[in-house]
Amino acid sequence: GERAAVAGGARGVGQYNLDAYSGNNNNNNGEEGEGEDDYESLPPPVEKIYDEDHQYLVPLRHFADVKDPHRPTDTAFFFHVPRSGGSTLKDMVGKCLKLVQSSEVGVRDGHGADPILQVIEINESKYVNVDTTTVQGIQRAVDLGLATSSYADLVVSSYLHQSASLFDLHHQARAFLLLRNPIERATSMYYHRVHELGDLDPEISIEDFAQGNGIENNWMTRFLTDRMEGELTKADLEQAKDILKQKFMVGFIDDIEESIYRFMKYNRWKYAEDENQKMKEEDCVKDLAMVGSNINPNEYELPKRGTQAYALITWQTQFDTKLYEYGKELFDLQTKTYGSKERKKILKKQKKKGGKL
């Protein structure tokens, strides 16, 4: 209907996105041409139909499956797990790769009241003037036709299910995420809230926090499945694992350079063709991988095994820990198609030995 007509007209305006796809049919660094589809010959997308046991995937049907061919109308979607390297990744995308993001930054300086979409520059990075990190902001982005505009190279949000409304059959999301050990993540969150955000009273010990005084119970499992309240079950965990497997390119905070390589390949992002510019961009990514963004300035120790804090955090993150371990399996599976040459070699050696990575 009307929306499709608007979308068709708007796409030509999104020069930012189209630039990112220039030269797409060049083989990717001489590796096998997985995903290097000829867009012209792609059949039109069709709605996915799920059986009774997989109805939980219906709300996420406009998130492309990892195995789906890449289309020029797809938009990269970074599912931001808090305290897991998200700020670093956003800086890599914005400052190093010069891609356009929609996150919380684009509504600064009153841009949250703009009547139309536009791309603005803030601190050497480009942003669409929407906030996709809040439920209210996502609705505004839907109303303004964010995905159909193709202005954003990357949409950032922690709200997976709410963000689904941004996309449709002909403008799908390609999701990826960075994982971090849940015990490290929860500990980082505690110290970040006490020292940086200041919304947690320093009187509250990490044990109090982990007992339920501020800790997030299995954040990843809940946000992947949209089960925000009540007890989680084994079935919820299995659904979260399946959503991760079907819908996500997986990366790890402690393997961020390899992860960004995969995210770039998955989303068809490329370094500049000019050699000097390319070196600058690569160095920029390497530097950020070393230093990180928004890291805790205060040194802190992780709770040790056997302590009450460790036991409590382990209990609060039991499903997320299983999901994290499963993420490692998916990461290895995704190496074949999306891993760097070095990582593929390592995986082949491991397989010959019959051992796991």
Secondary structure as GFF3:
##gff-version 3
##sequence-region A 1 357
A	DSSP	alpha_helix	2	11	.	.	.	ID=ss1
A	DSSP	alpha_helix	15	20	.	.	.	ID=ss2
A	DSSP	three_ten_helix	28	30	.	.	.	ID=ss3
A	DSSP	three_ten_helix	39	41	.	.	.	ID=ss4
A	DSSP	three_ten_helix	52	60	.	.	.	ID=ss5
A	DSSP	beta_strand	75	79	.	.	.	ID=ss6
A	DSSP	alpha_helix	86	91	.	.	.	ID=ss7
A	DSSP	pi_helix	92	96	.	.	.	ID=ss8
A	DSSP	beta_strand	100	103	.	.	.	ID=ss9
A	DSSP	three_ten_helix	105	113	.	.	.	ID=ss10
A	DSSP	beta_strand	119	122	.	.	.	ID=ss11
A	DSSP	beta_strand	125	131	.	.	.	ID=ss12
A	DSSP	alpha_helix	135	143	.	.	.	ID=ss13
A	DSSP	alpha_helix	146	149	.	.	.	ID=ss14
A	DSSP	beta_strand	154	157	.	.	.	ID=ss15
A	DSSP	alpha_helix	160	163	.	.	.	ID=ss16
A	DSSP	three_ten_helix	164	166	.	.	.	ID=ss17
A	DSSP	beta_strand	173	179	.	.	.	ID=ss18
A	DSSP	alpha_helix	182	191	.	.	.	ID=ss19
A	DSSP	pi_helix	192	197	.	.	.	ID=ss20
A	DSSP	alpha_helix	206	210	.	.	.	ID=ss21
A	DSSP	alpha_helix	219	225	.	.	.	ID=ss22
A	DSSP	alpha_helix	234	247	.	.	.	ID=ss23
A	DSSP	beta_strand	248	252	.	.	.	ID=ss24
A	DSSP	three_ten_helix	253	255	.	.	.	ID=ss25
A	DSSP	alpha_helix	256	267	.	.	.	ID=ss26
A	DSSP	alpha_helix	275	291	.	.	.	ID=ss27
A	DSSP	alpha_helix	308	316	.	.	.	ID=ss28
A	DSSP	alpha_helix	318	338	.	.	.	ID=ss29
A	DSSP	alpha_helix	341	353	.	.	.	ID=ss30
###
